[in-house]
Amino acid sequence: MTGIMSRRLTLSLAATMLAAGLAGCGGGPDGDEILKEANKNNGERLANAYSFYQNKNGAGPPDAETFKAFIQSDIPADLKKTMDIPSGSLDELFVSERDGKPFFIRPEAPRPNTGSVAQAVVIETEGVGGKIQVFFTGPKMEEVPASDAEAYKSGDKDVTAGPPGMGQ
């Protein structure tokens, strides 16, 4: 891992760790518990790994194979363990536990210039009961009508959070 990537990854994780430290002041969960909670399923794991990729490269991965190679080589082993990312084949990681289908991974979404944008980057392909789960950078997950899938895949449904009280 390059020095710049290491610093960016450290900075990305620092915010999480700071929140973990603050939560720990009152006997709350520690940093590992917070990371585990933010990575409970494959969609969350992939969306968080996507954010790491963006931080290193300025945009998301161009395809799933490039993304898999990045996860294997650039995310530290201890972080992968905490996120419950397998150390061997990543094929199962790229499949939704709900519908059993491979996720759509949004190619090359540019890293936002502000932390207030949640980008739809991991999207179920079929979903369940007419609803798909959409996983955002941020992190955030929404269950939406499957008919809206294309708008999420194209980035038309990315969410920009305004200041509190602005109705966004």
C-alpha positions as CSV (number, residue, x, y, z in Angstrom):
1,M,0.0,0.0,0.0
2,T,1.4,3.4,-0.9
3,G,2.0,6.0,1.7
4,I,-0.7,8.3,0.3
5,M,-3.2,5.4,0.3
6,S,-2.3,4.4,3.8
7,R,-2.8,8.0,5.0
8,R,-6.1,8.4,3.1
9,L,-7.4,5.1,4.5
10,T,-6.2,6.1,7.9
11,L,-8.0,9.4,7.6
12,S,-11.2,7.7,6.4
13,L,-11.1,5.3,9.3
14,A,-10.1,8.1,11.7
15,A,-13.6,9.6,11.6
16,T,-15.1,6.2,12.4
17,M,-12.6,5.6,15.2
18,L,-13.2,9.1,16.6
19,A,-16.9,8.3,16.7
20,A,-16.0,5.0,18.3
21,G,-13.9,6.7,20.9
22,L,-16.6,9.2,21.7
23,A,-19.1,6.4,22.0
24,G,-16.7,4.6,24.2
25,C,-16.6,7.5,26.7
26,G,-20.0,6.4,28.1
27,G,-19.3,2.7,28.1
28,G,-20.7,2.3,24.5
29,P,-19.3,0.1,21.8
30,D,-15.7,0.1,20.8
31,G,-14.3,0.9,17.3
32,D,-14.4,-2.7,16.2
33,E,-18.0,-3.1,17.3
34,I,-18.9,0.1,15.3
35,L,-17.1,-1.2,12.2
36,K,-18.8,-4.6,12.5
37,E,-22.2,-2.9,12.9
38,A,-21.5,-0.8,9.7
39,N,-20.7,-4.0,7.8
40,K,-23.4,-6.5,8.6
41,N,-24.1,-7.7,5.1
42,N,-22.4,-7.9,1.7
43,G,-24.0,-4.7,0.4
44,E,-22.7,-2.7,3.3
45,R,-19.2,-4.3,3.1
46,L,-19.0,-3.5,-0.6
47,A,-20.2,0.1,-0.3
48,N,-17.6,0.8,2.4
49,A,-14.9,-0.9,0.4
50,Y,-16.0,1.2,-2.6
51,S,-15.5,4.4,-0.5
52,F,-11.9,3.2,0.3
53,Y,-11.4,2.7,-3.5
54,Q,-12.6,6.2,-4.2
55,N,-10.3,7.6,-1.6
56,K,-7.3,6.0,-3.2
57,N,-8.2,6.5,-6.9
58,G,-10.5,9.5,-7.1
59,A,-13.4,7.4,-8.6
60,G,-14.9,4.0,-8.1
61,P,-13.6,0.9,-9.7
62,P,-14.2,0.4,-13.5
63,D,-15.4,-3.2,-13.0
64,A,-15.9,-6.0,-10.4
65,E,-12.5,-7.7,-11.2
66,T,-10.6,-4.5,-10.5
67,F,-12.6,-4.0,-7.3
68,K,-11.9,-7.6,-6.1
69,A,-8.2,-7.1,-6.7
70,F,-8.3,-3.9,-4.7
71,I,-10.1,-5.5,-1.8
72,Q,-7.6,-8.4,-1.8
73,S,-4.5,-6.3,-2.0
74,D,-5.2,-2.8,-0.6
75,I,-7.5,-3.2,2.4
76,P,-5.4,-4.3,5.4
77,A,-6.0,-7.8,6.7
78,D,-7.1,-6.7,10.1
79,L,-9.7,-4.3,8.7
80,K,-11.0,-7.0,6.3
81,K,-11.3,-9.3,9.4
82,T,-13.3,-6.7,11.3
83,M,-15.5,-6.0,8.3
84,D,-16.0,-9.8,7.9
85,I,-14.6,-9.8,4.3
86,P,-13.3,-13.3,3.4
87,S,-9.6,-13.8,2.9
88,G,-10.0,-16.2,0.0
89,S,-12.4,-15.9,-2.9
90,L,-14.5,-12.8,-3.0
91,D,-17.2,-14.2,-5.3
92,E,-19.8,-14.7,-2.5
93,L,-19.1,-11.1,-1.2
94,F,-20.4,-9.8,-4.5
95,V,-23.8,-11.6,-4.2
96,S,-26.8,-10.3,-2.3
97,E,-27.8,-12.5,0.6
98,R,-31.5,-11.6,0.0
99,D,-32.0,-12.4,-3.7
100,G,-28.9,-14.6,-4.3
101,K,-28.0,-12.5,-7.4
102,P,-24.7,-10.6,-8.1
103,F,-24.8,-7.0,-7.1
104,F,-24.6,-4.2,-9.7
105,I,-21.5,-2.2,-8.8
106,R,-21.6,1.3,-10.2
107,P,-18.6,1.8,-12.4
108,E,-16.2,4.8,-11.8
109,A,-18.5,7.0,-9.7
110,P,-16.2,10.1,-9.0
111,R,-15.3,10.7,-5.4
112,P,-17.5,13.7,-4.2
113,N,-15.7,16.9,-3.3
114,T,-17.8,17.0,-0.1
115,G,-18.7,14.5,2.5
116,S,-22.3,15.4,2.3
117,V,-23.0,13.3,-0.8
118,A,-24.2,9.8,-0.5
119,Q,-23.7,7.9,-3.8
120,A,-25.6,4.8,-4.8
121,V,-22.8,2.4,-5.6
122,V,-24.0,-1.2,-4.8
123,I,-27.5,-2.2,-6.0
124,E,-29.4,-5.4,-5.9
125,T,-30.2,-6.7,-9.3
126,E,-33.5,-8.4,-8.6
127,G,-34.5,-7.8,-5.0
128,V,-37.4,-9.3,-3.1
129,G,-41.1,-8.5,-3.4
130,G,-40.6,-5.8,-6.0
131,K,-38.1,-3.9,-3.8
132,I,-34.3,-3.7,-4.2
133,Q,-31.7,-2.6,-1.6
134,V,-29.5,0.2,-2.6
135,F,-26.3,0.8,-0.7
136,F,-24.7,4.2,-0.7
137,T,-21.4,5.7,0.3
138,G,-22.0,7.5,3.5
139,P,-22.9,4.8,4.6
140,K,-26.6,4.4,4.0
141,M,-29.0,1.8,2.7
142,E,-32.5,2.3,1.2
143,E,-35.0,-0.3,0.1
144,V,-36.7,1.1,-3.0
145,P,-39.1,0.0,-5.8
146,A,-37.2,-2.2,-8.3
147,S,-38.6,0.0,-11.0
148,D,-36.3,2.8,-9.8
149,A,-33.1,0.7,-10.3
150,E,-31.9,2.5,-13.4
151,A,-32.1,5.9,-11.7
152,Y,-29.9,4.6,-8.9
153,K,-27.4,2.9,-11.2
154,S,-26.9,6.1,-13.2
155,G,-26.4,8.3,-10.1
156,D,-29.6,10.3,-10.7
157,K,-30.7,9.3,-7.1
158,D,-27.5,10.3,-5.3
159,V,-28.4,12.1,-2.1
160,T,-26.9,15.5,-1.2
161,A,-27.5,16.4,2.4
162,G,-27.9,20.0,3.1
163,P,-27.6,21.8,6.5
164,P,-30.1,20.7,9.2
165,G,-33.5,22.3,8.6
166,M,-33.1,22.7,4.9
167,G,-35.6,20.0,4.1
168,Q,-33.2,17.9,2.1
